[in-house]
């Protein structure tokens, strides 16, 4: 999967992008990433698979929400790279 191009906004492609991206970072960082994503979108630290929920949301809204979270205090490299890849 090449992430240098925008991905199709579907449950499966979001899931594949997340799996691919998390495979490129240390396991501890991927746990932090998932925890942060759940906090951003669900206001909890864990839950069910997020790809089905993200897929029904507007892509621009999801990316804007991530950018907003980054600008507030989550300026971690993996967030910036993930948003850039989408």
VENPEWO-V266144 format. One record per backbone hydrogen bond with DSSP energy under -1.0 kcal/mol. NH is the residue of the N-H (numbers start at 1). CO is the residue of the C=O. Records with the same first field share a line. If there is no record, write none. Layout:
NH = CO + CO
This chain:
10 = 8
14 = 10
15 = 11
16 = 12
17 = 13
18 = 14
19 = 15
20 = 16
21 = 17
22 = 18
23 = 19
24 = 21
30 = 26
31 = 27
32 = 28
33 = 29
34 = 30
35 = 31
36 = 32
37 = 33
38 = 34
39 = 35
40 = 36
41 = 37
42 = 38
54 = 50
55 = 51
62 = 58
63 = 59
64 = 60
65 = 61
66 = 62
67 = 63
68 = 64
69 = 65
70 = 66
71 = 67
72 = 68
73 = 69
74 = 69
76 = 74
80 = 76
81 = 77
82 = 78
83 = 79
84 = 80
85 = 81
86 = 82
